[in-house]
């Protein structure tokens, strides 16, 4: 029988990001702008390197270094100014993300806890306490990692990849096409290995909650376990859950650990391939096709090779974020599942009120505290009846179940 593959719940992931931006409608976009600015600045040095090399080639034969210095100085000053601004942007972004991350987690826990107060008793009787606690610890922690690390890293690496790709097309379309062939190989590897890692991370997240739930229940029920000599059975059940957690965790991290080195080595092979192709282009004088219209030369090949390392490095970074995104999606799915639980509805219309009781037994409602209470029962015809509160509660031969066929109480009689 083929098992259905679990896929990350992207809706929960987008909902998390949307909620984050709704909590910080000004600071969050500002942090994104800082990340994008720093990413662009880190991507453009190759343009400056190309201009510097071209200037040196221009004046190397004449040896007029004074004229070369006059052309090089503006490039260096502009690049230094951009680096200073980039440092300021990175500093602002890290401080903003630290503030927003902790505030986001605080708001999420409050939102989660406030919603939990309105849940029916049925929910708590049908879910282990440890599993519920796992929402506030493990699941919320995956959202912390998503907001503080994964999301900024994903935006930064994605922006660098796009900017560097645009600069590569500006320099040489032919070389860029060779690069994209290597990117296709990276994508295939990331899909195969990353897909297996994603499924294992989702199973691991679920098993962690199950493990914590079992431990919590066992700790609270130690007296019952001792009375019924359930120790050995409890050990066997815990070992079965713990073994599944080990298996899922092992598979998840085994896949994740191999993905980075494989893509990194594909990047190294791609670097050497581009160096060889670029050398062939220079020797054979292949006409350069580019957005800049510049001829292919050493001043283009050197910065292009530098951008290749930068491009493949950030593609590797993007692939490494897949696991964190999947874990965050699994955690967000569990968090929002608890948030979206239907609250307990109060359909009752009989209320307890203060009253005065006359000698003849007549009951009159009052706002003052009299020490006497009565049940106020409105009827469909607009009349009211009052029944004195006496504390006489009887349940005789009661069967009770949250789900049909799974009785919690059977033939129970209670008097209070």
N, C-alpha and C positions, 0 to 999 in steps of 0.2 A: 504493500500500500504506500503510495507516495504521500509524504508529509507536506502539508501546505507551508510554504516559506513565510515567515513573519517579516513584514516590511516596516521600516520606521514610520511613525505617524507624523508626517510632515505638517499636518494641520495643527497639531499641538505645538510643534516647533515654531511655526509662524505666529501662532497665538501668543507664545511666550515673548517673542520679539516685539509683537504689537503691544503687548501689555507693558513691556519695558519702556518703549517709546511713549506710551500714554502716561506713565509715571513721571517721566522726565522729558517733556515735549521740547524743551530748549537745550538742556545740557547734553542730551543724547545726540541730536544732530550736530551740535558743536564738537563733540568728541569725534564723530565720524569725519567731520571736515578736517580736524587736526590729523587724523589717521591718513586721510587721502592726501593731504599736503605733504606729510612726511614721506609717504610712499612715492609720490611723484618726484620729490627731490632726490630720493635714493635711486631713482630710475634714470635720471638724466645726465649723470656724470659722463656717460659714454659720448654724448653729444659734445661735451667740452673736450674730452680726450681726442675725438676726431678732429676738432678745430685746432687743438694744440699741435697734434702731429702734422696736420696739413700746413700749419704756419712754420713749423721747424723745417719741413721739406722745402718750403718756399725759400727760406733764407739760409739753408745749410750750405749751399754752394758759394754764395757771396760772402758768408761769414758776418753779415751785418746784424749782430746780435742786439744792437740798440734798437733797430727797427723791429726786430722780432719781439723784443721786450715790450715795445709800445703796443703791439697787437695782442700779446699774451696777457698783459696785466689786467685789462678789463675782464677777460674770461675768468681769471683766478679770483679777482675781487668779487665778481658776481657769484661764483660758485661758493666762496667762503661765506658771503652774506646769506645765501640760500641754506647753507649748512647750519648757520647760527639760528635762523628762523625755524629750521627743522627741529633743532634741539629744543627750542622753546615749545614748539607744537607737540613734540613727544612728551615733554614734561607735563604740559597741560592735560594731554590725553590720559596719561597714567594716573594723575591725581583725580581727574573727573571720573574715570572708570572705577577707581578704588572707592570713591564716595558713592557713586550710583550703584555699584554692585552690592555693597552692604545695605544701602537703603532699599534696593529691589528685593533682597532676600528678606529683610524685615517686613516689608509690605506683603510679600507672598505668604510668609508664615502667619501674619495677622489675618490675611484674607482666608487662608486655609483653616485656621483655628476658628474664626468667626463663623464660617460656614458649617464647621463640624458641630458647633453648639446646637444647631437646629436640626441635626439628623435624628431620625427615630432610633429607639433602642434596638430595633431590629438590625440596624447596620453594625452596631458594636457587638451584638451577640453572634453575628455571622462572619465577623472578621477578627483575626487575632490581633491583640494589642500591639505586639511587636511589629506586625505588618503595617498597622496604622502609624506607629512611631517612625517607621522607615520612610514614610512620606516627608517627615520633617527633617530627617537626617540625610540619608543617601540620595533620595530623589531631589530634594532641594539643593544638595551639594552639586549635583550634575548641572543644575541651572546656574549655580555660581561659576562653575568652570566654563559654561557656555558664554555667559555675559562678560566675565573678566578676562578670559584668555582666548577661547575659540573664536568668538565673533570678531574681536579686534584683529586677531591674526588672520582670519579668513578675509576680512576686508582689505587688510594691508597687502597680503600676498596676491589676492585677486587684482588689486589695483596695479601692483608692480608688474604682474604678468601682462596685463592689458597695455600698460604704457610702454613696457620694453618691447612687446610685439609690434606696437605702432612704430617705434623707433627703428626696429629691425626692417620693417617694410620700407621705411624712409631710406635706409641704407642700401638694402639689396633684397629684392623679391626672391631671386633664385636661392640665396642662402637661407632665407626664411622658410621656403618650401621644404628644404632639406631638414630644417629644424622641426617643422610640423610633423614630418614622418616619424621622428623620434617621439614626439608628444603623443602620437597615436599609439605607439608601443607602450608608453607610460600609462595611458588611459586604459588600455586592455588589461595590463597587470593590476592597476588599481581597482578595476571593476571585479576581477576574479578574486584577488586576495582580500581587498577591502570588503567585498560582499560577504565573504565567509566570516570575517572579523566582525562586521556589523551585526549579523545574526547572533553570533556568540555573545557579544556585548549586551544585546537585548535580553537574551536568556540569563546572562549573569546577573543583570540588574533585578530581574524578577526573582531569581533564586536567592539573592542576598536578602530581599524582603521576607521570603519564606523562611530562611534560616533564622533571621532575627525574630520572626514571629514565633517560631518553635521554641527558641531559647527563652523568650519572654514568658510564654505559656508554661514552660517547664519550671522556671524559677518561681512563678506565682503559685504553681500547683505542687510544690515539693511535698507538702504534707499528704496530699491525696496519693501521689506517686509512692510514698513510703508505706502508707496504709495498705494499698492494694499490691505491693511488691512489683511495681511496674518499672523498676530501674533498668533491668536488662532490655526490656522492650523499648524503653525510651532511648537507650544508647543505640540500639539498632536503627530506630527511626531517624535519630539525629545523624548517624553515620551515612544513611542513604541520602539525606538532604545535603550533607556536607560534601559527599562524593560528587553529587551533581554540580554543586557550586565549584568544586575544584576543576571538574571537567570543562564546564563552560568558561571559567576564568582562564584555564590553560589554553584552550582553543582561541579565545579572544586575543590574549596577549601574544600567543605564538604567531598568529596571522599579522597582528599589528607590528611585531618586532621585525618581521621579514620584509614588510612592505617598503619601509624607508631605505634600507640598504640596496634593495633591488632597483628601485627607481633612481637612487643615487648613482649606481653603477651604469644604468642606462644613460644617465646624464653625462657621465665621464666618457662613455663610448661615443655619444653624440658630439661631445666637445672635440674629440680626436678626429671624428669623421668630418666635422665642419672645418677643422684646421687643414685637413688634406684637400677637401673640396675647394677651400679658399685658395690654397697654394696652387692648385691646378688652374683655377680661374686667372690667377695672376700670371702664371707662366704662359698660358695659351691666349691670354688677352680676350677672354669672353666678354662680349658687350654686357654692361651692367643694366639691369632693369630695376629701377627704384623710383620711389616717389620724389626723391631729391633731384634726380637727373644727373647725379655725380658719377664719374667713372670709377670703376672698382679699383681700389689701390690699397696699399698697406695701412693707410690712415683709416680705412673703413674696416679692414679685416681684423685689426687688433681690438678696437672697441666692440666689434661684433662678437668676437670670441669671449670677451669679458661679459657681455650681455647674455651669452649662452649659459655661462655658469650661473648668472643671476636668475635667468629665466627658469632653468631646470631646478635650481634650488628652491624657488618659490612654488613651482609645481609640486615638488616633493612635500613642501610645507602644507600645501592645500590638501594633498592626499592624506597627510597625517591627521588632519582635522576631521576626517570622515568618522573616525571612531568616537571622538568627543561629541560630534554632532549626533551620532546615533544614540550614544548614552544619554545625551540631553533630551533627545526625542522620547526615549523610553521613560526617563524620569518625568518629563513634562506630561506624558500621557497618563501616568499614574497620579500625578498631582492634580491635573484637571479632571480626572475621573472622580477623585474625591470631592473636588469643588463642585462638580456638576451633579452630585448625588441629590436626589429630590429631598427637600427638607420635609420635616414632619408637619403635616397640616392639621390645624385645630378646627375641626368641624363641630365641636360641641357648642351648645347654646345654653346649657344649664350652668349657672354660676353660684359660687358660695358668697353669701352676703351677711353683714351684721343684722341682727333682728332683736325685736322685743317680743316676749311671749306673755300674753295676758293670762290671768287665772283660768279663763275658760278655754285656753289652748289656742287662741287666735294669734297668728304670727304677723308682725308688722315689720317691714324693712326699715332700717335706719342707717344713717351715715356714721353714727357714734359707735364707739366700741363698748359693747354691753356684756361681753363674755358669752353671748349666745350666738349661734350660727344657724343658718338655714339655707337649703338649696332653692334657688330662684329658678322656676321652670316656666318659661313663656310658652304659650300654646298658639296654634295656627289661627284661632279665632280672636287673638288679641288679649285673652285672659292670662292671669298669672296665678300660679299656685306655689306655696312655700311648704317645704318639708324640713322639719327640724333635723339638724345634724346630731346623730346619736352615736356614731362610731361603730355601728353594727354592720359589718361587712361579711358576707358569706359567699363562698364559691363551692359549688357541689358538683362532683363528677365532671371536672373540667378537662377537656383535651385542647392543647394549643400547639400550633406549628406555624413557623414563618413561611415555610414552603410545604406544599401538599405532599404528604407521604413521609415527611421528616418531622415527627412530633417532638417537641421540647418538653411538654407536660402531657401526661396521660392519666386520666381518671383521678385527678387531684381534687381534694376537698379541703378548703381552708376557711377558718372562722377567725375574725378579728374584731 
